[in-house]
Amino acid sequence: MPELEAKRIMNTKISFTKRVDRETLERIKRWPGMKNRFPRVRIYSAEWGYFWRGTGQGYTSNPDESTVMSIDEALAKTRHCGPEKRIQYVEA
């Protein structure tokens, strides 16, 4: 029986109290119309767990220190990134 309980716990979805609207680079590559969801975004690298600094000077854990830009500008800066970077665009 402990195996069944462990399986049930592992399959339980976790819900967060604060909703953060975001979209991934991979989804936008597949469905370009998705980019219209957010006019202004911050770039987030889920690989590292940090936001991009818009000046190209590394990463930050503080969203307020990252640059807010248009989704088109963000796509231009990140389109070269592979799926391992897990790029996300977080609504600003």
N, C-alpha and C positions, 0 to 999 in steps of 0.2 A: 503493500500500500504506500510506503513512502515514495516509491518511484512515481506513482500516479499523482501524488501531491506536488512533487517537484516539477513534473511535467505541466501541471495546471498553473503553477506559479510562473514558470518560464513562459507560458503562452498568454499570460495576463498583460493587457495593454496598459501602459502607464500614461496617464493624462496629466498635463501640466496646467497650472492655474493661469499662467500668463501666456497668451497666444502671441507668437511672433510670426508675422507673415513673411514668407520667403519663397524663392523659386530657385531651382538649380540650373546650372549651365547645361547639363546633359538634357534636361527636359526642354529647355529653350531651343537647343540644337535640333531636337526631334520635332517640336511643335513651336515654331517661331511666334505664333500668335500669343503664346503665354507671356511674352515680354511686355505686353500691354497692361498687365495687371498692376504694375508699379511704375509710376513715372520717375521717382527718385529712390535710389537704393544705396546701400553700403555693400561692399564686397566682403564676403566671409569665406575663409578657407576651413572647411570642416576637417581637412587632413591635420591641420595644426591647432584648430580650435581658436583662431584669432581673426580679427578683422584686418583688412589691408589698409595701410596708410596710403592715402591718395597721392602723396608726394613721391611714392616709390621708395620710401625709407623704412621698409620692414613691416612688422605687424604690431597690433595693439589689442589688448583684451578689453579696452574701454571703447565702446561704440562711439562715444562723443569725440574721440581722437581720430576716428577714421573719417575719410572724406565722403560727403554725400554727393552723388553724381547722377546724371541721367542713366537710364538703363542702357541706352545705346552706347554711351561712353564706357560704362562698365563692361559691356559685351566686347567692345573694341580692345579693352585692356586685358581681357581674360580668355578670349576665344581660342588662343593657342594652348591653354591648359588642358591636360589630359584628365580622364575621369578619376585618377588617383588623387587629385587635388581636392575633389569634392567641393567645387566652387558653388557658393550660394549667393543670391542677391537678396538682401534683407531690406524690407521696406523701411524707408527713412521717415 
